[in-house]
Amino acid sequence: MKKTVRNYRGRIIESFNLRALGDPTVRGMAYAVYADADAYASGVGALSARENLMSLHEAKSFVDSIFAK
């Protein structure tokens, strides 16, 4: 499955197109946020595992909420 990886404010945002799942009824994008590049590379679970992030804006807002704390 093709994934796109972005670095935003030191966090990693991974996205993938849900059409790649092969189900014609599923479409759109899904996003996951990881603590940093090392966590992403080592397979540590996403910080956003309990969130349903369906847009890049939502993923960036999730990261921004981490910095607001």
CHARMM-style PDB file with segment names, atoms N, HN, CA, C and O in Angstrom:
ATOM      1  N   MET     1       0.847  -1.163   0.000  1.00  0.00      PROA
ATOM      2  CA  MET     1       0.000   0.000   0.000  1.00  0.00      PROA
ATOM      3  C   MET     1       0.901   1.237   0.000  1.00  0.00      PROA
ATOM      4  O   MET     1       1.798   1.360   0.834  1.00  0.00      PROA
ATOM      5  N   LYS     2       0.658   2.138  -0.929  1.00  0.00      PROA
ATOM      6  HN  LYS     2      -0.071   2.038  -1.607  1.00  0.00      PROA
ATOM      7  CA  LYS     2       1.436   3.367  -1.017  1.00  0.00      PROA
ATOM      8  C   LYS     2       1.035   4.310   0.112  1.00  0.00      PROA
ATOM      9  O   LYS     2      -0.148   4.560   0.344  1.00  0.00      PROA
ATOM     10  N   LYS     3       2.033   4.821   0.799  1.00  0.00      PROA
ATOM     11  HN  LYS     3       2.994   4.619   0.610  1.00  0.00      PROA
ATOM     12  CA  LYS     3       1.796   5.757   1.897  1.00  0.00      PROA
ATOM     13  C   LYS     3       2.589   7.024   1.639  1.00  0.00      PROA
ATOM     14  O   LYS     3       3.657   6.986   1.028  1.00  0.00      PROA
ATOM     15  N   THR     4       2.070   8.130   2.099  1.00  0.00      PROA
ATOM     16  HN  THR     4       1.202   8.162   2.596  1.00  0.00      PROA
ATOM     17  CA  THR     4       2.766   9.409   2.027  1.00  0.00      PROA
ATOM     18  C   THR     4       3.135   9.802   3.445  1.00  0.00      PROA
ATOM     19  O   THR     4       2.304   9.737   4.350  1.00  0.00      PROA
ATOM     20  N   VAL     5       4.383  10.211   3.640  1.00  0.00      PROA
ATOM     21  HN  VAL     5       5.059  10.264   2.904  1.00  0.00      PROA
ATOM     22  CA  VAL     5       4.872  10.570   4.970  1.00  0.00      PROA
ATOM     23  C   VAL     5       5.294  12.026   4.953  1.00  0.00      PROA
ATOM     24  O   VAL     5       6.059  12.455   4.089  1.00  0.00      PROA
ATOM     25  N   ARG     6       4.780  12.794   5.932  1.00  0.00      PROA
ATOM     26  HN  ARG     6       4.158  12.446   6.634  1.00  0.00      PROA
ATOM     27  CA  ARG     6       5.117  14.205   6.071  1.00  0.00      PROA
ATOM     28  C   ARG     6       5.659  14.457   7.474  1.00  0.00      PROA
ATOM     29  O   ARG     6       5.287  13.781   8.433  1.00  0.00      PROA
ATOM     30  N   ASN     7       6.538  15.436   7.571  1.00  0.00      PROA
ATOM     31  HN  ASN     7       6.841  15.985   6.792  1.00  0.00      PROA
ATOM     32  CA  ASN     7       7.015  15.886   8.872  1.00  0.00      PROA
ATOM     33  C   ASN     7       6.325  17.211   9.158  1.00  0.00      PROA
ATOM     34  O   ASN     7       6.462  18.162   8.389  1.00  0.00      PROA
ATOM     35  N   TYR     8       5.588  17.278  10.253  1.00  0.00      PROA
ATOM     36  HN  TYR     8       5.477  16.506  10.878  1.00  0.00      PROA
ATOM     37  CA  TYR     8       4.894  18.502  10.639  1.00  0.00      PROA
ATOM     38  C   TYR     8       5.193  18.783  12.108  1.00  0.00      PROA
ATOM     39  O   TYR     8       4.786  18.027  12.990  1.00  0.00      PROA
ATOM     40  N   ARG     9       5.904  19.870  12.357  1.00  0.00      PROA
ATOM     41  HN  ARG     9       6.235  20.483  11.640  1.00  0.00      PROA
ATOM     42  CA  ARG     9       6.257  20.296  13.710  1.00  0.00      PROA
ATOM     43  C   ARG     9       6.953  19.186  14.506  1.00  0.00      PROA
ATOM     44  O   ARG     9       6.722  19.025  15.704  1.00  0.00      PROA
ATOM     45  N   GLY    10       7.806  18.429  13.817  1.00  0.00      PROA
ATOM     46  HN  GLY    10       7.994  18.560  12.844  1.00  0.00      PROA
ATOM     47  CA  GLY    10       8.560  17.375  14.477  1.00  0.00      PROA
ATOM     48  C   GLY    10       7.819  16.066  14.633  1.00  0.00      PROA
ATOM     49  O   GLY    10       8.398  15.090  15.112  1.00  0.00      PROA
ATOM     50  N   ARG    11       6.564  16.013  14.246  1.00  0.00      PROA
ATOM     51  HN  ARG    11       6.094  16.805  13.857  1.00  0.00      PROA
ATOM     52  CA  ARG    11       5.769  14.788  14.297  1.00  0.00      PROA
ATOM     53  C   ARG    11       5.643  14.242  12.884  1.00  0.00      PROA
ATOM     54  O   ARG    11       5.760  14.997  11.919  1.00  0.00      PROA
ATOM     55  N   ILE    12       5.411  12.964  12.749  1.00  0.00      PROA
ATOM     56  HN  ILE    12       5.317  12.351  13.533  1.00  0.00      PROA
ATOM     57  CA  ILE    12       5.260  12.330  11.449  1.00  0.00      PROA
ATOM     58  C   ILE    12       3.775  12.099  11.185  1.00  0.00      PROA
ATOM     59  O   ILE    12       3.066  11.517  12.006  1.00  0.00      PROA
ATOM     60  N   ILE    13       3.318  12.568  10.022  1.00  0.00      PROA
ATOM     61  HN  ILE    13       3.894  13.040   9.355  1.00  0.00      PROA
ATOM     62  CA  ILE    13       1.943  12.320   9.580  1.00  0.00      PROA
ATOM     63  C   ILE    13       2.019  11.378   8.388  1.00  0.00      PROA
ATOM     64  O   ILE    13       2.631  11.695   7.368  1.00  0.00      PROA
ATOM     65  N   GLU    14       1.391  10.219   8.528  1.00  0.00      PROA
ATOM     66  HN  GLU    14       0.894   9.962   9.356  1.00  0.00      PROA
ATOM     67  CA  GLU    14       1.350   9.230   7.456  1.00  0.00      PROA
ATOM     68  C   GLU    14      -0.064   9.224   6.880  1.00  0.00      PROA
ATOM     69  O   GLU    14      -1.042   9.226   7.627  1.00  0.00      PROA
ATOM     70  N   SER    15      -0.171   9.218   5.560  1.00  0.00      PROA
ATOM     71  HN  SER    15       0.623   9.217   4.953  1.00  0.00      PROA
ATOM     72  CA  SER    15      -1.493   9.162   4.935  1.00  0.00      PROA
ATOM     73  C   SER    15      -1.517   8.058   3.886  1.00  0.00      PROA
ATOM     74  O   SER    15      -0.493   7.708   3.300  1.00  0.00      PROA
ATOM     75  N   PHE    16      -2.703   7.524   3.667  1.00  0.00      PROA
ATOM     76  HN  PHE    16      -3.535   7.808   4.143  1.00  0.00      PROA
ATOM     77  CA  PHE    16      -2.873   6.560   2.589  1.00  0.00      PROA
ATOM     78  C   PHE    16      -4.301   6.634   2.057  1.00  0.00      PROA
ATOM     79  O   PHE    16      -5.241   6.988   2.768  1.00  0.00      PROA
ATOM     80  N   ASN    17      -4.424   6.285   0.778  1.00  0.00      PROA
ATOM     81  HN  ASN    17      -3.661   5.997   0.200  1.00  0.00      PROA
ATOM     82  CA  ASN    17      -5.701   6.318   0.100  1.00  0.00      PROA
ATOM     83  C   ASN    17      -6.452   5.027   0.418  1.00  0.00      PROA
ATOM     84  O   ASN    17      -5.943   3.933   0.175  1.00  0.00      PROA
ATOM     85  N   LEU    18      -7.638   5.152   0.950  1.00  0.00      PROA
ATOM     86  HN  LEU    18      -8.051   6.041   1.147  1.00  0.00      PROA
ATOM     87  CA  LEU    18      -8.428   3.989   1.354  1.00  0.00      PROA
ATOM     88  C   LEU    18      -8.868   3.135   0.161  1.00  0.00      PROA
ATOM     89  O   LEU    18      -9.222   1.971   0.344  1.00  0.00      PROA
ATOM     90  N   ARG    19      -8.853   3.685  -1.044  1.00  0.00      PROA
ATOM     91  HN  ARG    19      -8.565   4.631  -1.193  1.00  0.00      PROA
ATOM     92  CA  ARG    19      -9.195   2.888  -2.235  1.00  0.00      PROA
ATOM     93  C   ARG    19      -8.215   1.738  -2.431  1.00  0.00      PROA
ATOM     94  O   ARG    19      -8.554   0.733  -3.055  1.00  0.00      PROA
ATOM     95  N   ALA    20      -7.008   1.880  -1.903  1.00  0.00      PROA
ATOM     96  HN  ALA    20      -6.733   2.697  -1.395  1.00  0.00      PROA
ATOM     97  CA  ALA    20      -5.997   0.827  -2.031  1.00  0.00      PROA
ATOM     98  C   ALA    20      -6.415  -0.454  -1.311  1.00  0.00      PROA
ATOM     99  O   ALA    20      -5.813  -1.505  -1.529  1.00  0.00      PROA
ATOM    100  N   LEU    21      -7.429  -0.381  -0.462  1.00  0.00      PROA
ATOM    101  HN  LEU    21      -7.918   0.473  -0.285  1.00  0.00      PROA
ATOM    102  CA  LEU    21      -7.909  -1.564   0.245  1.00  0.00      PROA
ATOM    103  C   LEU    21      -8.662  -2.510  -0.684  1.00  0.00      PROA
ATOM    104  O   LEU    21      -8.879  -3.674  -0.347  1.00  0.00      PROA
ATOM    105  N   GLY    22      -9.060  -2.013  -1.852  1.00  0.00      PROA
ATOM    106  HN  GLY    22      -8.884  -1.067  -2.126  1.00  0.00      PROA
ATOM    107  CA  GLY    22      -9.721  -2.861  -2.832  1.00  0.00      PROA
ATOM    108  C   GLY    22     -11.222  -2.991  -2.679  1.00  0.00      PROA
ATOM    109  O   GLY    22     -11.848  -3.730  -3.438  1.00  0.00      PROA
ATOM    110  N   ASP    23     -11.809  -2.309  -1.739  1.00  0.00      PROA
ATOM    111  HN  ASP    23     -11.301  -1.708  -1.122  1.00  0.00      PROA
ATOM    112  CA  ASP    23     -13.262  -2.332  -1.540  1.00  0.00      PROA
ATOM    113  C   ASP    23     -13.857  -1.129  -2.263  1.00  0.00      PROA
ATOM    114  O   ASP    23     -13.555   0.005  -1.892  1.00  0.00      PROA
ATOM    115  N   PRO    24     -14.694  -1.332  -3.284  1.00  0.00      PROA
ATOM    116  CA  PRO    24     -15.226  -0.208  -4.062  1.00  0.00      PROA
ATOM    117  C   PRO    24     -16.135   0.725  -3.256  1.00  0.00      PROA
ATOM    118  O   PRO    24     -16.416   1.840  -3.695  1.00  0.00      PROA
ATOM    119  N   THR    25     -16.592   0.285  -2.093  1.00  0.00      PROA
ATOM    120  HN  THR    25     -16.364  -0.620  -1.736  1.00  0.00      PROA
ATOM    121  CA  THR    25     -17.466   1.137  -1.286  1.00  0.00      PROA
ATOM    122  C   THR    25     -16.683   2.045  -0.333  1.00  0.00      PROA
ATOM    123  O   THR    25     -17.258   2.919   0.315  1.00  0.00      PROA
ATOM    124  N   VAL    26     -15.374   1.829  -0.256  1.00  0.00      PROA
ATOM    125  HN  VAL    26     -14.907   1.119  -0.782  1.00  0.00      PROA
ATOM    126  CA  VAL    26     -14.538   2.609   0.651  1.00  0.00      PROA
ATOM    127  C   VAL    26     -13.684   3.571  -0.159  1.00  0.00      PROA
ATOM    128  O   VAL    26     -13.018   3.168  -1.112  1.00  0.00      PROA
ATOM    129  N   ARG    27     -13.704   4.840   0.220  1.00  0.00      PROA
ATOM    130  HN  ARG    27     -14.245   5.167   0.995  1.00  0.00      PROA
ATOM    131  CA  ARG    27     -12.883   5.829  -0.472  1.00  0.00      PROA
ATOM    132  C   ARG    27     -12.489   6.926   0.485  1.00  0.00      PROA
ATOM    133  O   ARG    27     -13.014   7.011   1.595  1.00  0.00      PROA
ATOM    134  N   GLY    28     -11.570   7.762   0.060  1.00  0.00      PROA
ATOM    135  HN  GLY    28     -11.143   7.693  -0.841  1.00  0.00      PROA
ATOM    136  CA  GLY    28     -11.086   8.856   0.898  1.00  0.00      PROA
ATOM    137  C   GLY    28      -9.673   8.570   1.377  1.00  0.00      PROA
ATOM    138  O   GLY    28      -9.011   7.649   0.900  1.00  0.00      PROA
ATOM    139  N   MET    29      -9.232   9.365   2.315  1.00  0.00      PROA
ATOM    140  HN  MET    29      -9.770  10.114   2.702  1.00  0.00      PROA
ATOM    141  CA  MET    29      -7.890   9.251   2.864  1.00  0.00      PROA
ATOM    142  C   MET    29      -7.984   8.976   4.358  1.00  0.00      PROA
ATOM    143  O   MET    29      -8.974   9.318   5.005  1.00  0.00      PROA
ATOM    144  N   ALA    30      -6.942   8.353   4.892  1.00  0.00      PROA
ATOM    145  HN  ALA    30      -6.138   8.075   4.366  1.00  0.00      PROA
ATOM    146  CA  ALA    30      -6.822   8.138   6.335  1.00  0.00      PROA
ATOM    147  C   ALA    30      -5.438   8.618   6.754  1.00  0.00      PROA
ATOM    148  O   ALA    30      -4.475   8.488   5.998  1.00  0.00      PROA
ATOM    149  N   TYR    31      -5.342   9.167   7.948  1.00  0.00      PROA
ATOM    150  HN  TYR    31      -6.124   9.273   8.562  1.00  0.00      PROA
ATOM    151  CA  TYR    31      -4.099   9.759   8.449  1.00  0.00      PROA
ATOM    152  C   TYR    31      -3.776   9.207   9.827  1.00  0.00      PROA
ATOM    153  O   TYR    31      -4.673   8.909  10.616  1.00  0.00      PROA
ATOM    154  N   ALA    32      -2.491   9.076  10.106  1.00  0.00      PROA
ATOM    155  HN  ALA    32      -1.763   9.318   9.466  1.00  0.00      PROA
ATOM    156  CA  ALA    32      -2.014   8.659  11.421  1.00  0.00      PROA
ATOM    157  C   ALA    32      -0.860   9.574  11.813  1.00  0.00      PROA
ATOM    158  O   ALA    32      -0.055   9.965  10.968  1.00  0.00      PROA
ATOM    159  N   VAL    33      -0.783   9.914  13.095  1.00  0.00      PROA
ATOM    160  HN  VAL    33      -1.438   9.596  13.781  1.00  0.00      PROA
ATOM    161  CA  VAL    33       0.265  10.795  13.609  1.00  0.00      PROA
ATOM    162  C   VAL    33       1.168   9.996  14.543  1.00  0.00      PROA
ATOM    163  O   VAL    33       0.696   9.305  15.446  1.00  0.00      PROA
ATOM    164  N   TYR    34       2.476  10.102  14.308  1.00  0.00      PROA
ATOM    165  HN  TYR    34       2.860  10.663  13.575  1.00  0.00      PROA
ATOM    166  CA  TYR    34       3.484   9.400  15.119  1.00  0.00      PROA
ATOM    167  C   TYR    34       4.337  10.424  15.860  1.00  0.00      PROA
ATOM    168  O   TYR    34       4.466  11.567  15.421  1.00  0.00      PROA
ATOM    169  N   ALA    35       4.912  10.012  16.976  1.00  0.00      PROA
ATOM    170  HN  ALA    35       4.806   9.083  17.332  1.00  0.00      PROA
ATOM    171  CA  ALA    35       5.678  10.907  17.846  1.00  0.00      PROA
ATOM    172  C   ALA    35       6.850  11.555  17.111  1.00  0.00      PROA
ATOM    173  O   ALA    35       7.071  12.760  17.230  1.00  0.00      PROA
ATOM    174  N   ASP    36       7.602  10.753  16.351  1.00  0.00      PROA
ATOM    175  HN  ASP    36       7.422   9.774  16.254  1.00  0.00      PROA
ATOM    176  CA  ASP    36       8.750  11.287  15.612  1.00  0.00      PROA
ATOM    177  C   ASP    36       9.195  10.233  14.600  1.00  0.00      PROA
ATOM    178  O   ASP    36       8.607   9.154  14.519  1.00  0.00      PROA
ATOM    179  N   ALA    37      10.229  10.548  13.835  1.00  0.00      PROA
ATOM    180  HN  ALA    37      10.706  11.424  13.901  1.00  0.00      PROA
ATOM    181  CA  ALA    37      10.698   9.640  12.788  1.00  0.00      PROA
ATOM    182  C   ALA    37      11.193   8.314  13.360  1.00  0.00      PROA
ATOM    183  O   ALA    37      10.987   7.265  12.750  1.00  0.00      PROA
ATOM    184  N   ASP    38      11.837   8.348  14.515  1.00  0.00      PROA
ATOM    185  HN  ASP    38      12.004   9.200  15.010  1.00  0.00      PROA
ATOM    186  CA  ASP    38      12.330   7.109  15.133  1.00  0.00      PROA
ATOM    187  C   ASP    38      11.173   6.194  15.530  1.00  0.00      PROA
ATOM    188  O   ASP    38      11.235   4.984  15.314  1.00  0.00      PROA
ATOM    189  N   ALA    39      10.131   6.763  16.104  1.00  0.00      PROA
ATOM    190  HN  ALA    39      10.081   7.746  16.280  1.00  0.00      PROA
ATOM    191  CA  ALA    39       8.958   5.975  16.491  1.00  0.00      PROA
ATOM    192  C   ALA    39       8.290   5.379  15.260  1.00  0.00      PROA
ATOM    193  O   ALA    39       7.880   4.218  15.267  1.00  0.00      PROA
ATOM    194  N   TYR    40       8.184   6.175  14.212  1.00  0.00      PROA
ATOM    195  HN  TYR    40       8.516   7.118  14.207  1.00  0.00      PROA
ATOM    196  CA  TYR    40       7.580   5.691  12.969  1.00  0.00      PROA
ATOM    197  C   TYR    40       8.387   4.533  12.387  1.00  0.00      PROA
ATOM    198  O   TYR    40       7.826   3.504  12.011  1.00  0.00      PROA
ATOM    199  N   ALA    41       9.694   4.706  12.317  1.00  0.00      PROA
ATOM    200  HN  ALA    41      10.150   5.542  12.623  1.00  0.00      PROA
ATOM    201  CA  ALA    41      10.570   3.686  11.720  1.00  0.00      PROA
ATOM    202  C   ALA    41      10.602   2.392  12.532  1.00  0.00      PROA
ATOM    203  O   ALA    41      10.749   1.307  11.969  1.00  0.00      PROA
ATOM    204  N   SER    42      10.466   2.508  13.844  1.00  0.00      PROA
ATOM    205  HN  SER    42      10.347   3.389  14.300  1.00  0.00      PROA
ATOM    206  CA  SER    42      10.542   1.315  14.686  1.00  0.00      PROA
ATOM    207  C   SER    42       9.200   0.612  14.855  1.00  0.00      PROA
ATOM    208  O   SER    42       9.133  -0.446  15.480  1.00  0.00      PROA
ATOM    209  N   GLY    43       8.143   1.178  14.312  1.00  0.00      PROA
ATOM    210  HN  GLY    43       8.197   2.037  13.804  1.00  0.00      PROA
ATOM    211  CA  GLY    43       6.838   0.528  14.371  1.00  0.00      PROA
ATOM    212  C   GLY    43       6.056   0.794  15.635  1.00  0.00      PROA
ATOM    213  O   GLY    43       5.074   0.104  15.911  1.00  0.00      PROA
ATOM    214  N   VAL    44       6.470   1.780  16.410  1.00  0.00      PROA
ATOM    215  HN  VAL    44       7.267   2.341  16.186  1.00  0.00      PROA
ATOM    216  CA  VAL    44       5.717   2.154  17.606  1.00  0.00      PROA
ATOM    217  C   VAL    44       4.338   2.652  17.164  1.00  0.00      PROA
ATOM    218  O   VAL    44       4.216   3.318  16.135  1.00  0.00      PROA
ATOM    219  N   GLY    45       3.322   2.335  17.927  1.00  0.00      PROA
ATOM    220  HN  GLY    45       3.421   1.794  18.763  1.00  0.00      PROA
ATOM    221  CA  GLY    45       1.962   2.721  17.573  1.00  0.00      PROA
ATOM    222  C   GLY    45       1.783   4.227  17.403  1.00  0.00      PROA
ATOM    223  O   GLY    45       2.501   5.030  18.000  1.00  0.00      PROA
ATOM    224  N   ALA    46       0.830   4.575  16.595  1.00  0.00      PROA
ATOM    225  HN  ALA    46       0.247   3.923  16.111  1.00  0.00      PROA
ATOM    226  CA  ALA    46       0.533   5.982  16.321  1.00  0.00      PROA
ATOM    227  C   ALA    46      -0.049   6.671  17.546  1.00  0.00      PROA
ATOM    228  O   ALA    46      -0.807   6.070  18.307  1.00  0.00      PROA
ATOM    229  N   LEU    47       0.312   7.935  17.729  1.00  0.00      PROA
ATOM    230  HN  LEU    47       0.928   8.423  17.111  1.00  0.00      PROA
ATOM    231  CA  LEU    47      -0.286   8.735  18.809  1.00  0.00      PROA
ATOM    232  C   LEU    47      -1.783   8.889  18.583  1.00  0.00      PROA
ATOM    233  O   LEU    47      -2.554   9.013  19.534  1.00  0.00      PROA
ATOM    234  N   SER    48      -2.184   8.882  17.329  1.00  0.00      PROA
ATOM    235  HN  SER    48      -1.557   8.781  16.556  1.00  0.00      PROA
ATOM    236  CA  SER    48      -3.579   9.118  16.971  1.00  0.00      PROA
ATOM    237  C   SER    48      -4.374   7.826  16.809  1.00  0.00      PROA
ATOM    238  O   SER    48      -5.415   7.829  16.151  1.00  0.00      PROA
ATOM    239  N   ALA    49      -3.915   6.738  17.385  1.00  0.00      PROA
ATOM    240  HN  ALA    49      -3.070   6.735  17.920  1.00  0.00      PROA
ATOM    241  CA  ALA    49      -4.556   5.437  17.189  1.00  0.00      PROA
ATOM    242  C   ALA    49      -6.038   5.438  17.572  1.00  0.00      PROA
ATOM    243  O   ALA    49      -6.826   4.690  16.994  1.00  0.00      PROA
ATOM    244  N   ARG    50      -6.409   6.251  18.516  1.00  0.00      PROA
ATOM    245  HN  ARG    50      -5.768   6.859  18.985  1.00  0.00      PROA
ATOM    246  CA  ARG    50      -7.819   6.293  18.949  1.00  0.00      PROA
ATOM    247  C   ARG    50      -8.623   7.372  18.237  1.00  0.00      PROA
ATOM    248  O   ARG    50      -9.807   7.556  18.519  1.00  0.00      PROA
ATOM    249  N   GLU    51      -7.997   8.071  17.333  1.00  0.00      PROA
ATOM    250  HN  GLU    51      -7.035   7.922  17.103  1.00  0.00      PROA
ATOM    251  CA  GLU    51      -8.658   9.147  16.587  1.00  0.00      PROA
ATOM    252  C   GLU    51      -8.979   8.677  15.169  1.00  0.00      PROA
ATOM    253  O   GLU    51      -8.284   7.821  14.622  1.00  0.00      PROA
ATOM    254  N   ASN    52     -10.015   9.232  14.587  1.00  0.00      PROA
ATOM    255  HN  ASN    52     -10.579   9.929  15.032  1.00  0.00      PROA
ATOM    256  CA  ASN    52     -10.384   8.953  13.210  1.00  0.00      PROA
ATOM    257  C   ASN    52     -10.030  10.196  12.387  1.00  0.00      PROA
ATOM    258  O   ASN    52     -10.862  11.089  12.227  1.00  0.00      PROA
ATOM    259  N   LEU    53      -8.826  10.254  11.877  1.00  0.00      PROA
ATOM    260  HN  LEU    53      -8.151   9.528  12.007  1.00  0.00      PROA
ATOM    261  CA  LEU    53      -8.342  11.421  11.144  1.00  0.00      PROA
ATOM    262  C   LEU    53      -8.541  11.175   9.651  1.00  0.00      PROA
ATOM    263  O   LEU    53      -7.891  10.308   9.067  1.00  0.00      PROA
ATOM    264  N   MET    54      -9.441  11.939   9.037  1.00  0.00      PROA
ATOM    265  HN  MET    54      -9.969  12.644   9.511  1.00  0.00      PROA
ATOM    266  CA  MET    54      -9.790  11.720   7.644  1.00  0.00      PROA
ATOM    267  C   MET    54      -9.342  12.848   6.715  1.00  0.00      PROA
ATOM    268  O   MET    54      -9.641  12.824   5.521  1.00  0.00      PROA
ATOM    269  N   SER    55      -8.624  13.839   7.259  1.00  0.00      PROA
ATOM    270  HN  SER    55      -8.381  13.859   8.229  1.00  0.00      PROA
ATOM    271  CA  SER    55      -8.101  14.912   6.414  1.00  0.00      PROA
ATOM    272  C   SER    55      -6.758  15.373   6.969  1.00  0.00      PROA
ATOM    273  O   SER    55      -6.462  15.197   8.150  1.00  0.00      PROA
ATOM    274  N   LEU    56      -5.956  15.966   6.092  1.00  0.00      PROA
ATOM    275  HN  LEU    56      -6.197  16.109   5.132  1.00  0.00      PROA
ATOM    276  CA  LEU    56      -4.670  16.485   6.530  1.00  0.00      PROA
ATOM    277  C   LEU    56      -4.880  17.589   7.561  1.00  0.00      PROA
ATOM    278  O   LEU    56      -4.098  17.714   8.503  1.00  0.00      PROA
ATOM    279  N   HSD    57      -5.912  18.378   7.391  1.00  0.00      PROA
ATOM    280  HN  HSD    57      -6.548  18.276   6.625  1.00  0.00      PROA
ATOM    281  CA  HSD    57      -6.217  19.435   8.360  1.00  0.00      PROA
ATOM    282  C   HSD    57      -6.468  18.839   9.751  1.00  0.00      PROA
ATOM    283  O   HSD    57      -5.970  19.363  10.747  1.00  0.00      PROA
ATOM    284  N   GLU    58      -7.234  17.756   9.821  1.00  0.00      PROA
ATOM    285  HN  GLU    58      -7.639  17.331   9.011  1.00  0.00      PROA
ATOM    286  CA  GLU    58      -7.492  17.098  11.110  1.00  0.00      PROA
ATOM    287  C   GLU    58      -6.201  16.562  11.720  1.00  0.00      PROA
ATOM    288  O   GLU    58      -5.996  16.660  12.929  1.00  0.00      PROA
ATOM    289  N   ALA    59      -5.333  15.998  10.888  1.00  0.00      PROA
ATOM    290  HN  ALA    59      -5.500  15.918   9.905  1.00  0.00      PROA
ATOM    291  CA  ALA    59      -4.059  15.469  11.385  1.00  0.00      PROA
ATOM    292  C   ALA    59      -3.185  16.603  11.933  1.00  0.00      PROA
ATOM    293  O   ALA    59      -2.583  16.461  12.998  1.00  0.00      PROA
ATOM    294  N   LYS    60      -3.114  17.718  11.215  1.00  0.00      PROA
ATOM    295  HN  LYS    60      -3.603  17.833  10.351  1.00  0.00      PROA
ATOM    296  CA  LYS    60      -2.321  18.852  11.688  1.00  0.00      PROA
ATOM    297  C   LYS    60      -2.922  19.443  12.957  1.00  0.00      PROA
ATOM    298  O   LYS    60      -2.185  19.850  13.855  1.00  0.00      PROA
ATOM    299  N   SER    61      -4.237  19.496  13.045  1.00  0.00      PROA
ATOM    300  HN  SER    61      -4.836  19.165  12.315  1.00  0.00      PROA
ATOM    301  CA  SER    61      -4.898  19.988  14.258  1.00  0.00      PROA
ATOM    302  C   SER    61      -4.599  19.088  15.445  1.00  0.00      PROA
ATOM    303  O   SER    61      -4.431  19.569  16.565  1.00  0.00      PROA
ATOM    304  N   PHE    62      -4.533  17.781  15.206  1.00  0.00      PROA
ATOM    305  HN  PHE    62      -4.670  17.390  14.297  1.00  0.00      PROA
ATOM    306  CA  PHE    62      -4.176  16.834  16.254  1.00  0.00      PROA
ATOM    307  C   PHE    62      -2.773  17.136  16.770  1.00  0.00      PROA
ATOM    308  O   PHE    62      -2.551  17.164  17.981  1.00  0.00      PROA
ATOM    309  N   VAL    63      -1.821  17.364  15.857  1.00  0.00      PROA
ATOM    310  HN  VAL    63      -2.002  17.341  14.874  1.00  0.00      PROA
ATOM    311  CA  VAL    63      -0.455  17.708  16.252  1.00  0.00      PROA
ATOM    312  C   VAL    63      -0.453  19.030  17.021  1.00  0.00      PROA
ATOM    313  O   VAL    63       0.214  19.140  18.050  1.00  0.00      PROA
ATOM    314  N   ASP    64      -1.180  20.019  16.544  1.00  0.00      PROA
ATOM    315  HN  ASP    64      -1.721  19.929  15.708  1.00  0.00      PROA
ATOM    316  CA  ASP    64      -1.241  21.314  17.214  1.00  0.00      PROA
ATOM    317  C   ASP    64      -1.802  21.174  18.629  1.00  0.00      PROA
ATOM    318  O   ASP    64      -1.373  21.884  19.539  1.00  0.00      PROA
ATOM    319  N   SER    65      -2.755  20.264  18.817  1.00  0.00      PROA
ATOM    320  HN  SER    65      -3.103  19.688  18.078  1.00  0.00      PROA
ATOM    321  CA  SER    65      -3.331  20.075  20.146  1.00  0.00      PROA
ATOM    322  C   SER    65      -2.305  19.486  21.110  1.00  0.00      PROA
ATOM    323  O   SER    65      -2.381  19.736  22.312  1.00  0.00      PROA
ATOM    324  N   ILE    66      -1.344  18.706  20.603  1.00  0.00      PROA
ATOM    325  HN  ILE    66      -1.282  18.503  19.625  1.00  0.00      PROA
ATOM    326  CA  ILE    66      -0.272  18.173  21.436  1.00  0.00      PROA
ATOM    327  C   ILE    66       0.600  19.312  21.960  1.00  0.00      PROA
ATOM    328  O   ILE    66       0.997  19.316  23.125  1.00  0.00      PROA
ATOM    329  N   PHE    67       0.894  20.275  21.090  1.00  0.00      PROA
ATOM    330  HN  PHE    67       0.572  20.272  20.143  1.00  0.00      PROA
ATOM    331  CA  PHE    67       1.742  21.400  21.488  1.00  0.00      PROA
ATOM    332  C   PHE    67       1.003  22.385  22.393  1.00  0.00      PROA
ATOM    333  O   PHE    67       1.639  23.147  23.122  1.00  0.00      PROA
ATOM    334  N   ALA    68      -0.328  22.380  22.357  1.00  0.00      PROA
ATOM    335  HN  ALA    68      -0.844  21.761  21.765  1.00  0.00      PROA
ATOM    336  CA  ALA    68      -1.105  23.305  23.182  1.00  0.00      PROA
ATOM    337  C   ALA    68      -1.122  22.877  24.641  1.00  0.00      PROA
ATOM    338  O   ALA    68      -1.447  23.678  25.517  1.00  0.00      PROA
ATOM    339  N   LYS    69      -0.777  21.627  24.911  1.00  0.00      PROA
ATOM    340  HN  LYS    69      -0.513  20.976  24.200  1.00  0.00      PROA
ATOM    341  CA  LYS    69      -0.825  21.105  26.294  1.00  0.00      PROA
ATOM    342  C   LYS    69       0.374  21.496  27.078  1.00  0.00      PROA
ATOM    343  OT1 LYS    69       0.488  21.140  28.251  1.00  0.00      PROA
TER     344      LYS     69
END
